Amino acid sequence: MPNLKNAEKRILVNIKKEENNNRYAATMKNAIKKVDKAVANKNKEEAAEALKVATKAIDKACEAGVTSKNTAARNKSRLTKKVSEME
């Protein structure tokens, strides 16, 4: 148990930040999985819609500091390539 009042506050703040980071990361991962699933099912329209959602989720995770800028760019590039290569 922390002895100082600011140490108690830091624990509470860190818990909130961890929850937010986990939420952004989970949303991003689920959006990426939806794109992959649509690509596997060869449903181009669904994949295009899922790509828009995934791009937004990846950008929000990057903005929140969950992923780095380069990782976000790499993920978006790979997903876009998968969708654009569909017949």
C-alpha positions in Angstrom: 0.0 0.0 0.0 1.4 3.4 -0.9 2.4 5.8 1.9 2.0 9.0 0.0 -1.3 10.6 -1.3 0.2 11.2 -4.8 1.3 7.6 -4.9 -2.3 6.5 -4.3 -3.4 8.8 -7.1 -0.8 7.5 -9.5 -2.0 3.9 -8.9 -5.6 5.0 -9.8 -4.5 6.9 -12.8 -2.3 4.1 -14.1 -5.2 1.6 -13.7 -7.5 4.0 -15.8 -4.8 4.4 -18.5 -4.2 0.7 -18.7 -7.9 0.1 -19.2 -8.0 2.7 -22.0 -4.9 1.3 -23.6 -6.4 -2.3 -23.5 -9.6 -1.0 -25.0 -7.9 0.7 -27.9 -5.7 -2.4 -28.5 -8.6 -4.8 -28.4 -10.7 -2.6 -30.8 -7.8 -2.4 -33.2 -7.1 -6.2 -33.1 -10.8 -7.0 -33.6 -11.0 -4.7 -36.6 -8.0 -6.2 -38.2 -9.4 -9.7 -37.7 -12.7 -8.6 -39.4 -10.8 -7.5 -42.4 -8.8 -10.7 -42.6 -12.0 -12.7 -42.2 -13.7 -10.8 -45.0 -10.7 -11.3 -47.3 -10.6 -15.0 -46.5 -14.3 -15.2 -47.4 -13.6 -13.3 -50.6 -16.2 -10.7 -49.9 -14.8 -7.5 -51.4 -17.6 -5.1 -50.2 -17.5 -6.3 -46.6 -13.7 -6.2 -46.7 -13.7 -2.6 -47.9 -16.1 -1.5 -45.2 -14.1 -3.4 -42.6 -10.9 -1.7 -43.9 -12.4 1.7 -43.2 -13.3 0.7 -39.6 -9.9 -0.9 -39.1 -8.0 2.1 -40.4 -9.9 4.4 -38.0 -9.2 2.0 -35.1 -5.5 1.8 -35.9 -5.2 5.5 -36.1 -7.0 6.0 -32.7 -4.7 3.4 -31.1 -1.7 5.2 -32.6 -2.9 8.5 -31.4 -3.5 7.1 -27.9 0.1 5.8 -27.8 -0.8 2.1 -27.8 1.2 1.5 -31.0 3.9 3.4 -32.7 3.4 5.4 -35.9 5.4 3.0 -38.0 3.5 0.0 -36.7 0.2 1.7 -37.5 1.4 2.5 -41.0 2.6 -1.1 -41.5 -0.7 -2.5 -40.4 -2.8 -0.2 -42.6 -0.5 -0.9 -45.6 -0.8 -4.6 -45.2 -4.6 -4.5 -44.8 -5.0 -2.2 -47.8 -2.8 -4.4 -49.9 -4.9 -7.5 -49.0 -8.2 -5.8 -49.9 -6.9 -4.2 -53.1 -5.5 -7.6 -54.3 -8.9 -9.2 -54.1 -10.6 -10.1 -57.4 
